[in-house]
Amino acid sequence: MGAKLPAITARKLVRFLKKRGFEEDRQRGSHLTLINRITRRIVTVPIHTGADIGRGLLQKILATAGFTPQDFNNLR
C-alpha cells in the first residue's frame, strides 16, 4: 500500500523540487516549468494562489520528477 500524500501548495512543491536540483526554466501564465539539468527531467507546476495541488496531480508531478510518494514523505 502506498504512502498517502498531503495536499500542499504549489509554492511548497516548487521549494521541494528546487532543493533536489530543479531550476526554474520558464513560466507561461499560471504554469511554472522546472528542469533538472542533470537528469534532464522537466516538470510543470500549476501556480494558483490560495489553492492546494490535488493528491492525484501531486503524484503525477512527483513521478515525472523521478520521486515516489514515499520519497516525498521521507525527504520533505
PDB file of N, CA, C, O and CB in Angstrom:
ATOM      1  N   MET A   1       0.847  -1.180   0.000  1.00  0.00           N
ATOM      2  CA  MET A   1       0.000   0.000   0.000  1.00  0.00           C
ATOM      3  C   MET A   1       0.891   1.241   0.000  1.00  0.00           C
ATOM      4  O   MET A   1       1.875   1.301   0.736  1.00  0.00           O
ATOM      5  CB  MET A   1      -0.963  -0.001   1.224  1.00  0.00           C
ATOM      6  N   GLY A   2       0.549   2.215  -0.815  1.00  0.00           N
ATOM      7  CA  GLY A   2       1.369   3.412  -0.966  1.00  0.00           C
ATOM      8  C   GLY A   2       1.185   4.403   0.164  1.00  0.00           C
ATOM      9  O   GLY A   2       0.210   4.355   0.914  1.00  0.00           O
ATOM     10  N   ALA A   3       2.137   5.290   0.263  1.00  0.00           N
ATOM     11  CA  ALA A   3       2.072   6.344   1.271  1.00  0.00           C
ATOM     12  C   ALA A   3       1.051   7.388   0.841  1.00  0.00           C
ATOM     13  O   ALA A   3       0.930   7.699  -0.343  1.00  0.00           O
ATOM     14  CB  ALA A   3       3.464   6.994   1.488  1.00  0.00           C
ATOM     15  N   LYS A   4       0.331   7.916   1.794  1.00  0.00           N
ATOM     16  CA  LYS A   4      -0.665   8.933   1.486  1.00  0.00           C
ATOM     17  C   LYS A   4       0.020  10.289   1.352  1.00  0.00           C
ATOM     18  O   LYS A   4       0.813  10.691   2.203  1.00  0.00           O
ATOM     19  CB  LYS A   4      -1.766   8.978   2.577  1.00  0.00           C
ATOM     20  N   LEU A   5      -0.301  10.969   0.281  1.00  0.00           N
ATOM     21  CA  LEU A   5       0.287  12.283   0.033  1.00  0.00           C
ATOM     22  C   LEU A   5      -0.577  13.374   0.651  1.00  0.00           C
ATOM     23  O   LEU A   5      -1.804  13.283   0.628  1.00  0.00           O
ATOM     24  CB  LEU A   5       0.457  12.526  -1.476  1.00  0.00           C
ATOM     25  N   PRO A   6       0.052  14.397   1.198  1.00  0.00           N
ATOM     26  CA  PRO A   6      -0.714  15.525   1.728  1.00  0.00           C
ATOM     27  C   PRO A   6      -1.107  16.465   0.599  1.00  0.00           C
ATOM     28  O   PRO A   6      -0.481  16.462  -0.460  1.00  0.00           O
ATOM     29  CB  PRO A   6       0.096  16.283   2.802  1.00  0.00           C
ATOM     30  N   ALA A   7      -2.121  17.253   0.815  1.00  0.00           N
ATOM     31  CA  ALA A   7      -2.452  18.330  -0.127  1.00  0.00           C
ATOM     32  C   ALA A   7      -1.549  19.499   0.249  1.00  0.00           C
ATOM     33  O   ALA A   7      -1.580  19.972   1.385  1.00  0.00           O
ATOM     34  CB  ALA A   7      -4.005  18.733  -0.073  1.00  0.00           C
ATOM     35  N   ILE A   8      -0.745  19.965  -0.706  1.00  0.00           N
ATOM     36  CA  ILE A   8       0.182  21.061  -0.424  1.00  0.00           C
ATOM     37  C   ILE A   8       0.009  22.160  -1.457  1.00  0.00           C
ATOM     38  O   ILE A   8      -0.621  21.966  -2.496  1.00  0.00           O
ATOM     39  CB  ILE A   8       1.642  20.560  -0.409  1.00  0.00           C
ATOM     40  N   THR A   9       0.575  23.309  -1.153  1.00  0.00           N
ATOM     41  CA  THR A   9       0.512  24.425  -2.094  1.00  0.00           C
ATOM     42  C   THR A   9       1.599  24.257  -3.153  1.00  0.00           C
ATOM     43  O   THR A   9       2.571  23.528  -2.954  1.00  0.00           O
ATOM     44  CB  THR A   9       0.669  25.785  -1.355  1.00  0.00           C
ATOM     45  N   ALA A  10       1.420  24.933  -4.266  1.00  0.00           N
ATOM     46  CA  ALA A  10       2.409  24.894  -5.343  1.00  0.00           C
ATOM     47  C   ALA A  10       3.738  25.457  -4.856  1.00  0.00           C
ATOM     48  O   ALA A  10       4.801  24.976  -5.248  1.00  0.00           O
ATOM     49  CB  ALA A  10       1.911  25.682  -6.571  1.00  0.00           C
ATOM     50  N   ARG A  11       3.677  26.455  -4.021  1.00  0.00           N
ATOM     51  CA  ARG A  11       4.895  27.086  -3.504  1.00  0.00           C
ATOM     52  C   ARG A  11       5.761  26.078  -2.744  1.00  0.00           C
ATOM     53  O   ARG A  11       6.981  26.058  -2.903  1.00  0.00           O
ATOM     54  CB  ARG A  11       4.535  28.269  -2.586  1.00  0.00           C
ATOM     55  N   LYS A  12       5.122  25.238  -1.916  1.00  0.00           N
ATOM     56  CA  LYS A  12       5.865  24.226  -1.159  1.00  0.00           C
ATOM     57  C   LYS A  12       6.428  23.154  -2.088  1.00  0.00           C
ATOM     58  O   LYS A  12       7.536  22.665  -1.872  1.00  0.00           O
ATOM     59  CB  LYS A  12       4.962  23.581  -0.095  1.00  0.00           C
ATOM     60  N   LEU A  13       5.674  22.791  -3.113  1.00  0.00           N
ATOM     61  CA  LEU A  13       6.155  21.796  -4.065  1.00  0.00           C
ATOM     62  C   LEU A  13       7.353  22.326  -4.842  1.00  0.00           C
ATOM     63  O   LEU A  13       8.330  21.604  -5.042  1.00  0.00           O
ATOM     64  CB  LEU A  13       5.036  21.392  -5.028  1.00  0.00           C
ATOM     65  N   VAL A  14       7.286  23.574  -5.280  1.00  0.00           N
ATOM     66  CA  VAL A  14       8.400  24.182  -6.008  1.00  0.00           C
ATOM     67  C   VAL A  14       9.635  24.230  -5.110  1.00  0.00           C
ATOM     68  O   VAL A  14      10.741  23.944  -5.569  1.00  0.00           O
ATOM     69  CB  VAL A  14       8.027  25.609  -6.500  1.00  0.00           C
ATOM     70  N   ARG A  15       9.460  24.583  -3.852  1.00  0.00           N
ATOM     71  CA  ARG A  15      10.582  24.619  -2.905  1.00  0.00           C
ATOM     72  C   ARG A  15      11.206  23.225  -2.763  1.00  0.00           C
ATOM     73  O   ARG A  15      12.429  23.085  -2.758  1.00  0.00           O
ATOM     74  CB  ARG A  15      10.110  25.141  -1.521  1.00  0.00           C
ATOM     75  N   PHE A  16      10.362  22.202  -2.647  1.00  0.00           N
ATOM     76  CA  PHE A  16      10.841  20.819  -2.546  1.00  0.00           C
ATOM     77  C   PHE A  16      11.666  20.442  -3.778  1.00  0.00           C
ATOM     78  O   PHE A  16      12.748  19.868  -3.653  1.00  0.00           O
ATOM     79  CB  PHE A  16       9.652  19.845  -2.381  1.00  0.00           C
ATOM     80  N   LEU A  17      11.154  20.764  -4.962  1.00  0.00           N
ATOM     81  CA  LEU A  17      11.843  20.401  -6.198  1.00  0.00           C
ATOM     82  C   LEU A  17      13.162  21.162  -6.361  1.00  0.00           C
ATOM     83  O   LEU A  17      14.155  20.596  -6.819  1.00  0.00           O
ATOM     84  CB  LEU A  17      10.940  20.668  -7.397  1.00  0.00           C
ATOM     85  N   LYS A  18      13.169  22.438  -5.987  1.00  0.00           N
ATOM     86  CA  LYS A  18      14.396  23.233  -6.109  1.00  0.00           C
ATOM     87  C   LYS A  18      15.496  22.697  -5.200  1.00  0.00           C
ATOM     88  O   LYS A  18      16.671  22.725  -5.566  1.00  0.00           O
ATOM     89  CB  LYS A  18      14.116  24.703  -5.777  1.00  0.00           C
ATOM     90  N   LYS A  19      15.126  22.212  -4.025  1.00  0.00           N
ATOM     91  CA  LYS A  19      16.117  21.648  -3.103  1.00  0.00           C
ATOM     92  C   LYS A  19      16.718  20.357  -3.649  1.00  0.00           C
ATOM     93  O   LYS A  19      17.774  19.914  -3.196  1.00  0.00           O
ATOM     94  CB  LYS A  19      15.482  21.388  -1.736  1.00  0.00           C
ATOM     95  N   ARG A  20      16.034  19.752  -4.631  1.00  0.00           N
ATOM     96  CA  ARG A  20      16.501  18.498  -5.212  1.00  0.00           C
ATOM     97  C   ARG A  20      17.034  18.663  -6.624  1.00  0.00           C
ATOM     98  O   ARG A  20      17.028  17.715  -7.410  1.00  0.00           O
ATOM     99  CB  ARG A  20      15.390  17.493  -5.214  1.00  0.00           C
ATOM    100  N   GLY A  21      17.499  19.869  -6.950  1.00  0.00           N
ATOM    101  CA  GLY A  21      18.208  20.067  -8.203  1.00  0.00           C
ATOM    102  C   GLY A  21      17.427  20.654  -9.358  1.00  0.00           C
ATOM    103  O   GLY A  21      17.990  20.845 -10.435  1.00  0.00           O
ATOM    104  N   PHE A  22      16.156  20.944  -9.173  1.00  0.00           N
ATOM    105  CA  PHE A  22      15.375  21.545 -10.250  1.00  0.00           C
ATOM    106  C   PHE A  22      15.552  23.059 -10.234  1.00  0.00           C
ATOM    107  O   PHE A  22      15.705  23.668  -9.175  1.00  0.00           O
ATOM    108  CB  PHE A  22      13.878  21.172 -10.119  1.00  0.00           C
ATOM    109  N   GLU A  23      15.531  23.655 -11.419  1.00  0.00           N
ATOM    110  CA  GLU A  23      15.654  25.105 -11.572  1.00  0.00           C
ATOM    111  C   GLU A  23      14.467  25.607 -12.380  1.00  0.00           C
ATOM    112  O   GLU A  23      13.915  24.891 -13.215  1.00  0.00           O
ATOM    113  CB  GLU A  23      17.003  25.494 -12.261  1.00  0.00           C
ATOM    114  N   GLU A  24      14.086  26.852 -12.114  1.00  0.00           N
ATOM    115  CA  GLU A  24      13.019  27.454 -12.917  1.00  0.00           C
ATOM    116  C   GLU A  24      13.523  27.624 -14.341  1.00  0.00           C
ATOM    117  O   GLU A  24      14.596  28.184 -14.567  1.00  0.00           O
ATOM    118  CB  GLU A  24      12.561  28.825 -12.322  1.00  0.00           C
ATOM    119  N   ASP A  25      12.748  27.141 -15.293  1.00  0.00           N
ATOM    120  CA  ASP A  25      13.119  27.260 -16.698  1.00  0.00           C
ATOM    121  C   ASP A  25      12.324  28.384 -17.352  1.00  0.00           C
ATOM    122  O   ASP A  25      12.891  29.273 -17.987  1.00  0.00           O
ATOM    123  CB  ASP A  25      12.884  25.927 -17.440  1.00  0.00           C
ATOM    124  N   ARG A  26      11.006  28.332 -17.188  1.00  0.00           N
ATOM    125  CA  ARG A  26      10.153  29.374 -17.765  1.00  0.00           C
ATOM    126  C   ARG A  26       8.787  29.335 -17.088  1.00  0.00           C
ATOM    127  O   ARG A  26       8.434  28.367 -16.414  1.00  0.00           O
ATOM    128  CB  ARG A  26      10.010  29.192 -19.309  1.00  0.00           C
ATOM    129  N   GLN A  27       8.033  30.409 -17.285  1.00  0.00           N
ATOM    130  CA  GLN A  27       6.672  30.460 -16.778  1.00  0.00           C
ATOM    131  C   GLN A  27       5.794  31.080 -17.840  1.00  0.00           C
ATOM    132  O   GLN A  27       6.132  32.104 -18.434  1.00  0.00           O
ATOM    133  CB  GLN A  27       6.589  31.256 -15.450  1.00  0.00           C
ATOM    134  N   ARG A  28       4.664  30.445 -18.066  1.00  0.00           N
ATOM    135  CA  ARG A  28       3.699  30.988 -19.008  1.00  0.00           C
ATOM    136  C   ARG A  28       2.353  31.002 -18.300  1.00  0.00           C
ATOM    137  O   ARG A  28       1.785  29.954 -17.993  1.00  0.00           O
ATOM    138  CB  ARG A  28       3.647  30.153 -20.344  1.00  0.00           C
ATOM    139  N   GLY A  29       1.862  32.186 -18.052  1.00  0.00           N
ATOM    140  CA  GLY A  29       0.608  32.303 -17.317  1.00  0.00           C
ATOM    141  C   GLY A  29       0.774  31.767 -15.907  1.00  0.00           C
ATOM    142  O   GLY A  29       1.658  32.192 -15.164  1.00  0.00           O
ATOM    143  N   SER A  30      -0.092  30.826 -15.551  1.00  0.00           N
ATOM    144  CA  SER A  30      -0.068  30.296 -14.188  1.00  0.00           C
ATOM    145  C   SER A  30       0.674  28.964 -14.086  1.00  0.00           C
ATOM    146  O   SER A  30       0.523  28.255 -13.092  1.00  0.00           O
ATOM    147  CB  SER A  30      -1.482  30.127 -13.680  1.00  0.00           C
ATOM    148  N   HIS A  31       1.468  28.613 -15.088  1.00  0.00           N
ATOM    149  CA  HIS A  31       2.195  27.349 -15.065  1.00  0.00           C
ATOM    150  C   HIS A  31       3.703  27.595 -15.098  1.00  0.00           C
ATOM    151  O   HIS A  31       4.221  28.257 -15.997  1.00  0.00           O
ATOM    152  CB  HIS A  31       1.771  26.464 -16.249  1.00  0.00           C
ATOM    153  N   LEU A  32       4.390  27.051 -14.103  1.00  0.00           N
ATOM    154  CA  LEU A  32       5.836  27.192 -13.972  1.00  0.00           C
ATOM    155  C   LEU A  32       6.492  25.890 -14.420  1.00  0.00           C
ATOM    156  O   LEU A  32       6.111  24.810 -13.969  1.00  0.00           O
ATOM    157  CB  LEU A  32       6.241  27.550 -12.504  1.00  0.00           C
ATOM    158  N   THR A  33       7.468  25.996 -15.300  1.00  0.00           N
ATOM    159  CA  THR A  33       8.203  24.828 -15.768  1.00  0.00           C
ATOM    160  C   THR A  33       9.568  24.810 -15.101  1.00  0.00           C
ATOM    161  O   THR A  33      10.308  25.793 -15.133  1.00  0.00           O
ATOM    162  CB  THR A  33       8.341  24.832 -17.317  1.00  0.00           C
ATOM    163  N   LEU A  34       9.886  23.668 -14.493  1.00  0.00           N
ATOM    164  CA  LEU A  34      11.179  23.481 -13.842  1.00  0.00           C
ATOM    165  C   LEU A  34      11.931  22.371 -14.563  1.00  0.00           C
ATOM    166  O   LEU A  34      11.328  21.439 -15.095  1.00  0.00           O
ATOM    167  CB  LEU A  34      11.006  23.146 -12.328  1.00  0.00           C
ATOM    168  N   ILE A  35      13.257  22.482 -14.575  1.00  0.00           N
ATOM    169  CA  ILE A  35      14.084  21.492 -15.251  1.00  0.00           C
ATOM    170  C   ILE A  35      15.228  21.079 -14.339  1.00  0.00           C
ATOM    171  O   ILE A  35      15.799  21.899 -13.620  1.00  0.00           O
ATOM    172  CB  ILE A  35      14.623  22.044 -16.589  1.00  0.00           C
ATOM    173  N   ASN A  36      15.551  19.794 -14.381  1.00  0.00           N
ATOM    174  CA  ASN A  36      16.737  19.288 -13.702  1.00  0.00           C
ATOM    175  C   ASN A  36      17.747  18.998 -14.800  1.00  0.00           C
ATOM    176  O   ASN A  36      17.576  18.052 -15.568  1.00  0.00           O
ATOM    177  CB  ASN A  36      16.427  18.000 -12.819  1.00  0.00           C
ATOM    178  N   ARG A  37      18.774  19.788 -14.876  1.00  0.00           N
ATOM    179  CA  ARG A  37      19.728  19.684 -15.983  1.00  0.00           C
ATOM    180  C   ARG A  37      20.592  18.424 -15.900  1.00  0.00           C
ATOM    181  O   ARG A  37      21.174  18.015 -16.904  1.00  0.00           O
ATOM    182  CB  ARG A  37      20.621  20.909 -16.008  1.00  0.00           C
ATOM    183  N   ILE A  38      20.681  17.813 -14.738  1.00  0.00           N
ATOM    184  CA  ILE A  38      21.463  16.582 -14.593  1.00  0.00           C
ATOM    185  C   ILE A  38      20.659  15.381 -15.102  1.00  0.00           C
ATOM    186  O   ILE A  38      21.152  14.594 -15.911  1.00  0.00           O
ATOM    187  CB  ILE A  38      21.874  16.367 -13.111  1.00  0.00           C
ATOM    188  N   THR A  39      19.420  15.247 -14.622  1.00  0.00           N
ATOM    189  CA  THR A  39      18.588  14.112 -15.027  1.00  0.00           C
ATOM    190  C   THR A  39      17.801  14.403 -16.302  1.00  0.00           C
ATOM    191  O   THR A  39      17.209  13.497 -16.887  1.00  0.00           O
ATOM    192  CB  THR A  39      17.630  13.742 -13.907  1.00  0.00           C
ATOM    193  N   ARG A  40      17.794  15.665 -16.732  1.00  0.00           N
ATOM    194  CA  ARG A  40      17.081  16.117 -17.926  1.00  0.00           C
ATOM    195  C   ARG A  40      15.565  15.908 -17.812  1.00  0.00           C
ATOM    196  O   ARG A  40      14.877  15.708 -18.813  1.00  0.00           O
ATOM    197  CB  ARG A  40      17.611  15.385 -19.152  1.00  0.00           C
ATOM    198  N   ARG A  41      15.070  15.958 -16.592  1.00  0.00           N
ATOM    199  CA  ARG A  41      13.625  15.843 -16.358  1.00  0.00           C
ATOM    200  C   ARG A  41      13.010  17.233 -16.326  1.00  0.00           C
ATOM    201  O   ARG A  41      13.603  18.180 -15.809  1.00  0.00           O
ATOM    202  CB  ARG A  41      13.329  15.083 -15.030  1.00  0.00           C
ATOM    203  N   ILE A  42      11.820  17.339 -16.882  1.00  0.00           N
ATOM    204  CA  ILE A  42      11.096  18.606 -16.937  1.00  0.00           C
ATOM    205  C   ILE A  42       9.730  18.392 -16.300  1.00  0.00           C
ATOM    206  O   ILE A  42       9.024  17.442 -16.638  1.00  0.00           O
ATOM    207  CB  ILE A  42      10.959  19.129 -18.412  1.00  0.00           C
ATOM    208  N   VAL A  43       9.359  19.278 -15.377  1.00  0.00           N
ATOM    209  CA  VAL A  43       8.038  19.209 -14.749  1.00  0.00           C
ATOM    210  C   VAL A  43       7.365  20.572 -14.828  1.00  0.00           C
ATOM    211  O   VAL A  43       8.023  21.612 -14.797  1.00  0.00           O
ATOM    212  CB  VAL A  43       8.147  18.740 -13.273  1.00  0.00           C
ATOM    213  N   THR A  44       6.058  20.544 -14.929  1.00  0.00           N
ATOM    214  CA  THR A  44       5.265  21.765 -14.954  1.00  0.00           C
ATOM    215  C   THR A  44       4.362  21.772 -13.733  1.00  0.00           C
ATOM    216  O   THR A  44       3.651  20.804 -13.464  1.00  0.00           O
ATOM    217  CB  THR A  44       4.435  21.877 -16.267  1.00  0.00           C
ATOM    218  N   VAL A  45       4.398  22.878 -12.997  1.00  0.00           N
ATOM    219  CA  VAL A  45       3.611  23.015 -11.772  1.00  0.00           C
ATOM    220  C   VAL A  45       2.620  24.158 -11.958  1.00  0.00           C
ATOM    221  O   VAL A  45       3.027  25.277 -12.269  1.00  0.00           O
ATOM    222  CB  VAL A  45       4.531  23.267 -10.530  1.00  0.00           C
ATOM    223  N   PRO A  46       1.318  23.896 -11.772  1.00  0.00           N
ATOM    224  CA  PRO A  46       0.344  24.983 -11.848  1.00  0.00           C
ATOM    225  C   PRO A  46       0.432  25.851 -10.597  1.00  0.00           C
ATOM    226  O   PRO A  46       0.401  25.342  -9.476  1.00  0.00           O
ATOM    227  CB  PRO A  46      -1.087  24.426 -12.020  1.00  0.00           C
ATOM    228  N   ILE A  47       0.541  27.154 -10.793  1.00  0.00           N
ATOM    229  CA  ILE A  47       0.655  28.092  -9.681  1.00  0.00           C
ATOM    230  C   ILE A  47      -0.672  28.830  -9.545  1.00  0.00           C
ATOM    231  O   ILE A  47      -0.947  29.776 -10.282  1.00  0.00           O
ATOM    232  CB  ILE A  47       1.841  29.095  -9.897  1.00  0.00           C
ATOM    233  N   HIS A  48      -1.487  28.387  -8.596  1.00  0.00           N
ATOM    234  CA  HIS A  48      -2.769  29.038  -8.336  1.00  0.00           C
ATOM    235  C   HIS A  48      -2.777  29.457  -6.874  1.00  0.00           C
ATOM    236  O   HIS A  48      -2.897  28.614  -5.985  1.00  0.00           O
ATOM    237  CB  HIS A  48      -3.984  28.091  -8.669  1.00  0.00           C
ATOM    238  N   THR A  49      -2.652  30.734  -6.627  1.00  0.00           N
ATOM    239  CA  THR A  49      -2.545  31.264  -5.280  1.00  0.00           C
ATOM    240  C   THR A  49      -3.753  30.862  -4.440  1.00  0.00           C
ATOM    241  O   THR A  49      -4.902  31.007  -4.859  1.00  0.00           O
ATOM    242  CB  THR A  49      -2.406  32.782  -5.316  1.00  0.00           C
ATOM    243  N   GLY A  50      -3.466  30.359  -3.253  1.00  0.00           N
ATOM    244  CA  GLY A  50      -4.523  30.021  -2.312  1.00  0.00           C
ATOM    245  C   GLY A  50      -5.144  28.658  -2.526  1.00  0.00           C
ATOM    246  O   GLY A  50      -6.016  28.261  -1.754  1.00  0.00           O
ATOM    247  N   ALA A  51      -4.723  27.923  -3.556  1.00  0.00           N
ATOM    248  CA  ALA A  51      -5.298  26.606  -3.821  1.00  0.00           C
ATOM    249  C   ALA A  51      -4.229  25.531  -3.657  1.00  0.00           C
ATOM    250  O   ALA A  51      -3.081  25.711  -4.063  1.00  0.00           O
ATOM    251  CB  ALA A  51      -5.911  26.549  -5.239  1.00  0.00           C
ATOM    252  N   ASP A  52      -4.623  24.417  -3.060  1.00  0.00           N
ATOM    253  CA  ASP A  52      -3.706  23.292  -2.915  1.00  0.00           C
ATOM    254  C   ASP A  52      -3.662  22.488  -4.206  1.00  0.00           C
ATOM    255  O   ASP A  52      -4.606  22.489  -4.995  1.00  0.00           O
ATOM    256  CB  ASP A  52      -4.124  22.396  -1.735  1.00  0.00           C
ATOM    257  N   ILE A  53      -2.554  21.809  -4.397  1.00  0.00           N
ATOM    258  CA  ILE A  53      -2.436  20.878  -5.516  1.00  0.00           C
ATOM    259  C   ILE A  53      -3.063  19.571  -5.059  1.00  0.00           C
ATOM    260  O   ILE A  53      -2.737  19.065  -3.986  1.00  0.00           O
ATOM    261  CB  ILE A  53      -0.930  20.677  -5.968  1.00  0.00           C
ATOM    262  N   GLY A  54      -3.949  19.032  -5.857  1.00  0.00           N
ATOM    263  CA  GLY A  54      -4.624  17.786  -5.508  1.00  0.00           C
ATOM    264  C   GLY A  54      -3.645  16.625  -5.404  1.00  0.00           C
ATOM    265  O   GLY A  54      -2.560  16.655  -5.983  1.00  0.00           O
ATOM    266  N   ARG A  55      -4.042  15.610  -4.663  1.00  0.00           N
ATOM    267  CA  ARG A  55      -3.154  14.474  -4.429  1.00  0.00           C
ATOM    268  C   ARG A  55      -2.806  13.733  -5.716  1.00  0.00           C
ATOM    269  O   ARG A  55      -1.669  13.297  -5.895  1.00  0.00           O
ATOM    270  CB  ARG A  55      -3.792  13.515  -3.447  1.00  0.00           C
ATOM    271  N   GLY A  56      -3.775  13.592  -6.609  1.00  0.00           N
ATOM    272  CA  GLY A  56      -3.523  12.905  -7.875  1.00  0.00           C
ATOM    273  C   GLY A  56      -2.521  13.649  -8.734  1.00  0.00           C
ATOM    274  O   GLY A  56      -1.601  13.046  -9.287  1.00  0.00           O
ATOM    275  N   LEU A  57      -2.697  14.963  -8.849  1.00  0.00           N
ATOM    276  CA  LEU A  57      -1.769  15.776  -9.633  1.00  0.00           C
ATOM    277  C   LEU A  57      -0.393  15.793  -8.977  1.00  0.00           C
ATOM    278  O   LEU A  57       0.624  15.738  -9.669  1.00  0.00           O
ATOM    279  CB  LEU A  57      -2.304  17.211  -9.790  1.00  0.00           C
ATOM    280  N   LEU A  58      -0.352  15.870  -7.657  1.00  0.00           N
ATOM    281  CA  LEU A  58       0.921  15.843  -6.940  1.00  0.00           C
ATOM    282  C   LEU A  58       1.663  14.543  -7.231  1.00  0.00           C
ATOM    283  O   LEU A  58       2.873  14.555  -7.459  1.00  0.00           O
ATOM    284  CB  LEU A  58       0.695  16.006  -5.423  1.00  0.00           C
ATOM    285  N   GLN A  59       0.953  13.435  -7.224  1.00  0.00           N
ATOM    286  CA  GLN A  59       1.574  12.142  -7.504  1.00  0.00           C
ATOM    287  C   GLN A  59       2.131  12.105  -8.930  1.00  0.00           C
ATOM    288  O   GLN A  59       3.224  11.583  -9.146  1.00  0.00           O
ATOM    289  CB  GLN A  59       0.557  11.002  -7.299  1.00  0.00           C
ATOM    290  N   LYS A  60       1.400  12.648  -9.900  1.00  0.00           N
ATOM    291  CA  LYS A  60       1.867  12.693 -11.292  1.00  0.00           C
ATOM    292  C   LYS A  60       3.113  13.562 -11.428  1.00  0.00           C
ATOM    293  O   LYS A  60       4.064  13.184 -12.112  1.00  0.00           O
ATOM    294  CB  LYS A  60       0.757  13.223 -12.212  1.00  0.00           C
ATOM    295  N   ILE A  61       3.111  14.729 -10.778  1.00  0.00           N
ATOM    296  CA  ILE A  61       4.265  15.633 -10.850  1.00  0.00           C
ATOM    297  C   ILE A  61       5.488  14.964 -10.229  1.00  0.00           C
ATOM    298  O   ILE A  61       6.582  15.036 -10.788  1.00  0.00           O
ATOM    299  CB  ILE A  61       3.961  16.976 -10.132  1.00  0.00           C
ATOM    300  N   LEU A  62       5.312  14.317  -9.083  1.00  0.00           N
ATOM    301  CA  LEU A  62       6.432  13.632  -8.429  1.00  0.00           C
ATOM    302  C   LEU A  62       6.969  12.500  -9.297  1.00  0.00           C
ATOM    303  O   LEU A  62       8.182  12.313  -9.391  1.00  0.00           O
ATOM    304  CB  LEU A  62       5.999  13.084  -7.065  1.00  0.00           C
ATOM    305  N   ALA A  63       6.073  11.743  -9.933  1.00  0.00           N
ATOM    306  CA  ALA A  63       6.513  10.647 -10.802  1.00  0.00           C
ATOM    307  C   ALA A  63       7.308  11.185 -11.986  1.00  0.00           C
ATOM    308  O   ALA A  63       8.328  10.610 -12.364  1.00  0.00           O
ATOM    309  CB  ALA A  63       5.305   9.832 -11.302  1.00  0.00           C
ATOM    310  N   THR A  64       6.846  12.277 -12.566  1.00  0.00           N
ATOM    311  CA  THR A  64       7.556  12.895 -13.684  1.00  0.00           C
ATOM    312  C   THR A  64       8.934  13.377 -13.240  1.00  0.00           C
ATOM    313  O   THR A  64       9.898  13.307 -14.003  1.00  0.00           O
ATOM    314  CB  THR A  64       6.741  14.068 -14.263  1.00  0.00           C
ATOM    315  N   ALA A  65       9.022  13.863 -12.009  1.00  0.00           N
ATOM    316  CA  ALA A  65      10.292  14.357 -11.475  1.00  0.00           C
ATOM    317  C   ALA A  65      11.209  13.224 -11.016  1.00  0.00           C
ATOM    318  O   ALA A  65      12.383  13.455 -10.730  1.00  0.00           O
ATOM    319  CB  ALA A  65      10.034  15.305 -10.317  1.00  0.00           C
ATOM    320  N   GLY A  66      10.681  12.006 -10.946  1.00  0.00           N
ATOM    321  CA  GLY A  66      11.502  10.861 -10.554  1.00  0.00           C
ATOM    322  C   GLY A  66      11.422  10.506  -9.086  1.00  0.00           C
ATOM    323  O   GLY A  66      12.317   9.842  -8.562  1.00  0.00           O
ATOM    324  N   PHE A  67      10.369  10.934  -8.411  1.00  0.00           N
ATOM    325  CA  PHE A  67      10.193  10.647  -6.990  1.00  0.00           C
ATOM    326  C   PHE A  67       8.953   9.793  -6.772  1.00  0.00           C
ATOM    327  O   PHE A  67       7.989   9.879  -7.534  1.00  0.00           O
ATOM    328  CB  PHE A  67      10.094  11.950  -6.179  1.00  0.00           C
ATOM    329  N   THR A  68       8.982   8.971  -5.730  1.00  0.00           N
ATOM    330  CA  THR A  68       7.803   8.215  -5.327  1.00  0.00           C
ATOM    331  C   THR A  68       7.123   8.975  -4.188  1.00  0.00           C
ATOM    332  O   THR A  68       7.734   9.858  -3.587  1.00  0.00           O
ATOM    333  CB  THR A  68       8.181   6.754  -4.892  1.00  0.00           C
ATOM    334  N   PRO A  69       5.875   8.646  -3.889  1.00  0.00           N
ATOM    335  CA  PRO A  69       5.231   9.284  -2.731  1.00  0.00           C
ATOM    336  C   PRO A  69       6.014   9.048  -1.434  1.00  0.00           C
ATOM    337  O   PRO A  69       6.054   9.921  -0.566  1.00  0.00           O
ATOM    338  CB  PRO A  69       3.799   8.759  -2.572  1.00  0.00           C
ATOM    339  N   GLN A  70       6.634   7.872  -1.302  1.00  0.00           N
ATOM    340  CA  GLN A  70       7.432   7.580  -0.112  1.00  0.00           C
ATOM    341  C   GLN A  70       8.648   8.504  -0.047  1.00  0.00           C
ATOM    342  O   GLN A  70       8.994   9.005   1.022  1.00  0.00           O
ATOM    343  CB  GLN A  70       7.879   6.102  -0.109  1.00  0.00           C
ATOM    344  N   ASP A  71       9.296   8.729  -1.199  1.00  0.00           N
ATOM    345  CA  ASP A  71      10.426   9.667  -1.240  1.00  0.00           C
ATOM    346  C   ASP A  71       9.986  11.041  -0.750  1.00  0.00           C
ATOM    347  O   ASP A  71      10.659  11.668   0.068  1.00  0.00           O
ATOM    348  CB  ASP A  71      11.005   9.770  -2.673  1.00  0.00           C
ATOM    349  N   PHE A  72       8.858  11.492  -1.258  1.00  0.00           N
ATOM    350  CA  PHE A  72       8.366  12.821  -0.910  1.00  0.00           C
ATOM    351  C   PHE A  72       8.110  12.927   0.587  1.00  0.00           C
ATOM    352  O   PHE A  72       8.523  13.897   1.222  1.00  0.00           O
ATOM    353  CB  PHE A  72       7.086  13.140  -1.690  1.00  0.00           C
ATOM    354  N   ASN A  73       7.436  11.942   1.150  1.00  0.00           N
ATOM    355  CA  ASN A  73       7.120  11.980   2.582  1.00  0.00           C
ATOM    356  C   ASN A  73       8.373  11.876   3.447  1.00  0.00           C
ATOM    357  O   ASN A  73       8.426  12.464   4.528  1.00  0.00           O
ATOM    358  CB  ASN A  73       6.156  10.853   2.937  1.00  0.00           C
ATOM    359  N   ASN A  74       9.381  11.135   2.986  1.00  0.00           N
ATOM    360  CA  ASN A  74      10.612  10.972   3.764  1.00  0.00           C
ATOM    361  C   ASN A  74      11.548  12.166   3.634  1.00  0.00           C
ATOM    362  O   ASN A  74      12.270  12.489   4.577  1.00  0.00           O
ATOM    363  CB  ASN A  74      11.335   9.717   3.331  1.00  0.00           C
ATOM    364  N   LEU A  75      11.544  12.827   2.478  1.00  0.00           N
ATOM    365  CA  LEU A  75      12.514  13.882   2.210  1.00  0.00           C
ATOM    366  C   LEU A  75      12.054  15.284   2.575  1.00  0.00           C
ATOM    367  O   LEU A  75      12.886  16.176   2.737  1.00  0.00           O
ATOM    368  CB  LEU A  75      12.871  13.857   0.786  1.00  0.00           C
ATOM    369  N   ARG A  76      10.777  15.497   2.707  1.00  0.00           N
ATOM    370  CA  ARG A  76      10.328  16.877   2.935  1.00  0.00           C
ATOM    371  C   ARG A  76      10.441  17.259   4.345  1.00  0.00           C
ATOM    372  O   ARG A  76      10.106  18.387   4.708  1.00  0.00           O
ATOM    373  CB  ARG A  76       8.929  17.071   2.492  1.00  0.00           C
TER     374      ARG A  76
END
